[in-house]
């Protein structure tokens, strides 16, 4: 038996649309497409449909007949605002730091003064830092294009400005000091640099390994969610202790970079990044615990046995 669907504005309760004879097997994604035909300004990615005005958004794959509604289903609409694809946001926010850092590394004019234009640092650590920083963002760009599989296709357009301000701003701040003509190497010299470089490389390999493991959990074009477990790759064994080892390795990389360069802006970037990734990790950890009853009890969100 076909259903009728009315869509109300979540704020004003104004009736926006009435859909007659909707198939009970219709998904929320299909209902969004029908709604777009009457209101083209709200394309599907902008729409949030809910059973309650202040409730959670329904998933695109939710089926109408499985929802707790009667013959006439009342859904509440909220405009999510202009949207942009995750891929576009990631490519933009990661390409910026790569380009900006190199401007300081090559000491282009108007940064350090005319006499330093296109000069090169005599310190080996400065060149190693450039290689590490550049390789990190090249890795991120390649992962965005060929590795990551996003459960949501878009995010609010405003996020691109917020994210780029964060990544681009910190990249410029770090690069200015690390590539400054008056920069001095770390206190403990080559030993400190070698140790930090080892930490950085190990954590970058670990981060990439986790991203590959997470990709293999979700077939292309699917939104399937599974519990991530360690594989034969030793870098994935951290899954035994934490829910989001990709964040653990990411933080480790920046700690290594901070030790290598002994630069305050890098340390602050690491601290801010750790704070944000801890929030994300806790959220994902709670989601895993809620979704999977058999989720491994020993795991912590980001730091083994602690956090």
N, C-alpha and C positions, 0 to 999 in steps of 0.2 A: 504494500500500500504506500503510495507516494505521500510525501510530507510537504507541509508549507513552512517556509522559513521567513521570519521577519527579522530585520536587522535594525537595531536602534542605536542611536548615538550614546556612548557610555556616559557622557557628561550631562547632556540635556534630556536624554530619553526620547528625543525626537525620532520618529520613524523615518528611516532613510531609504528602506527598500523592502519590498514584499515579493518573495519568490514563491510561485505557485507550482505544484506538482514536481517537487524535487525528489529524485530517486533516493530511497533509503540508504543505498550503498554509496551515495555521493560522499566524497571526502571534503574536508574543510578547504583544501586547495581548490577543488572544483567550485565550491560555493563562493570562494573569493573571486574566481574568474567570472562567475555569473554576476556578482556584485559590481565588478569593474565595468561591465557592459552598461550599467545604469549610471555609474559614477566613474568615468574614465580617469579623472584626476587622481583617484586612489587606486593605483595599480597594486596587484597582489602583495608585492613585497612591503608596501606601506601599511597593509592592513593587519590589525590585531583583532581577532574575533574571540569573544569570551562568553561563557555561560552566565557570568556575574560581572556587573560593571567594574568591580574592583578585583576580580579574580585573575587567574593566570591565563595567558594566551593559549588557545587551543592549537595543537600541532596540525600541520598541513595534512598529515597522514591519518588523522582521526576520522572515523567514519560516522556519519550522521546517526544511523540507527543504533550505534553503540553508546551514544551520548544520553544522559538522563534528561530527555526531553519528550514531550507529548507529540500529538499529531501535528501541532503547530510549534515549531522550534523557535524560541526567541534568543537571538544572539546579539551581543553588544559589541559595537565597533569603536576602535580607538585608532586614530591616525598616528603612525610611527614616524612620520616625517619623511623627507627625501632620503632615499637609500642609495648606497653605493656598494659594489661587490667587495667582498673580503680580499680577493686577489688584488684588486686595484689599490686598496688601502695598504696592504702589505708591501706591494711593489714600490709604492710611493714613499712610505715611511722608511724602508730599508735602502732604497737607492740614494736617498738624500744623505745619510751619514757617510756612505761610501764616497760620494762625490765631494762632500764638504771636507772630510778629513784629508783627502788628497790635495785640496787647495792649500791647506796649511802645511802639509808635508813638503810640497814643492815650493812653498813660500812665494806664492804668486804676489804681484805688486799690491801695495796698499795695506798689507797685513802687518809686516814687521819693520817696515822702513825700506827706503830705496836701496840702501847698500846691501840688504839681505835678499833682494829679489832673486828668486830661482837659485839660491845657494843651497847647499846640502849640509846636514848635521854631521859632525865628526864622531858622534856617539853611535855605537852599534845598536844599542837598545832602542834608539829612535827608529831605526830602520826595521828592527824586529817588531816593534809596536805597530808600525804601519802595515806590515805583512799580516800580523794577527788581526788587527782591526778590519782590514780589507777582506781577508779571507772569511771572517765571521759573517760579514754582511753579504758577500757573494754566496756563501752557503745558505743564508736565509732567503735570498732571492731565488736560488735554484730550488730550494725546498718548497717555496710558495708555488712555483711553476710545476714541479714534477713530483712532489711528495705529499704535501698536505691535502687532506680531503675534508672539506668544511661541511659541518652539519647544517649550517645556515648559509645561504648564498649571499646575503647582504647584511650591512650594518648601517646605522644612521650616518648621513653625509657629514654631520658635524664632527664625527669621530676622527675623520682624516686630518682635520685642523688640530685637534687636541693631540693626536698621536704624533703628527709631524713636528709640532712644537717641542714635544718631549724628546724625541729621538734626534732631530736635527739640532736642537739647542744644546743638548748635552754633547753631541759629536763635535760641535764647534768649540765648546768650552774645553773639552778634553784635548782636542787637537791643538788649540792655541798654546797651551802650556807644554805639551809633550814635544812639539816641534819648534818651540821658541828658541832663538839663538842663545839665550842664557840658561837653557835647561841643563840641569846637572843630573848625572846618572844616579841610580839607587845607591844607598849607603854601603851595602855589602857587595857591590860590584857584580862581577860575572857570576858568582855563585848564586846570588839572589835572582838574577835574570834567568839563569838556567833552570832553577827550581820553579820559578813562576811560569816559565815557558812550558815546562813539563805539565804543570797543573792545567794550563790553558789548553794544550793540545789534547790531553786525556779527556777533559770535560767536553771539548768540542766533538770528539769522536763519540763520547757517551751520549751527548745530546742528539747527534745525528742517528745513532743506533736506536734510541727511544722513538724518535720520529718515524723511523722505518717500521719499527714494531707496531706502533699505533696505526700506521697506514695499513699494514697487513691485516689488522683486525676488522677493518671496514672495507668491503668490496666497493669498487668504483660505482658511483650512482646510488649507493645505499646509505641509510641512516642507522644501520644496525649498531647496537652498542653491546660490547662484551667486556668481561673482566680481563684486563691486560695481565699477562703472566710472563715470567722470564723465558727467553729462548736459549738456544745454544750459544748465542753471542754473550760473552761475559759482561759486557756493558749493560745488558738488560737485567742482570741479576739484582740490580737495585730495586726492581719491582717487588722483591721479597720484603722490603722494608718501607717503601714509600709509594704513595699513589701516583705522584707526578714527578718521576725522576728526571724528566726533561727539564723541569724547572730547577731541580737540584743541580744538574750539570750546568745549566745556564748561569746560575749564580756562581758556581765554582769557576766558570770561565772568566767572569768579570773580576772575581777575587784574585785570580791568577794575573789578570791584566793589571789590576791595581798594584799588586806586589811588584810586578815587573817594572812598571813605570814610576812607582812611588809618587803618584800624582793625586792630589786631594779631589779634584773634580771626578776622577775615575772612581775613587772610593765612595763619593756621594752618589754617583750613578749606580754603583753596585748596591748601595743601601736602599735607594728608592726602588730599584728593580726588585730586590729581595722582598721588600714590603708588599709591592703589588703582586708579585708571583705567589707570595704566601696567601694572599687573599684569594687568588684564583685557585690555588691548590686546595685550600680548605673547602671552597665551594664544590670543586670536583670530587673531593673526598666524601663530603656529605651526600652528594648525588649518587656516588657508587654505593654507599652504605644503604641509602634509601631504595635503590633500584635492585640491588643484588643481596639476597638474604645470606648467601654463602660467601660474601666478600671476606677476604683474609683479614682476621682481627688484629694481626700484629702491625699492619701498615699504618704509617703516619702520613700526613699530607705531603710534606716536603723534606723534613730533616728526620732521619732515622731516630726513633726512641724519644724524640724531643718535641717536634712540632709538625 
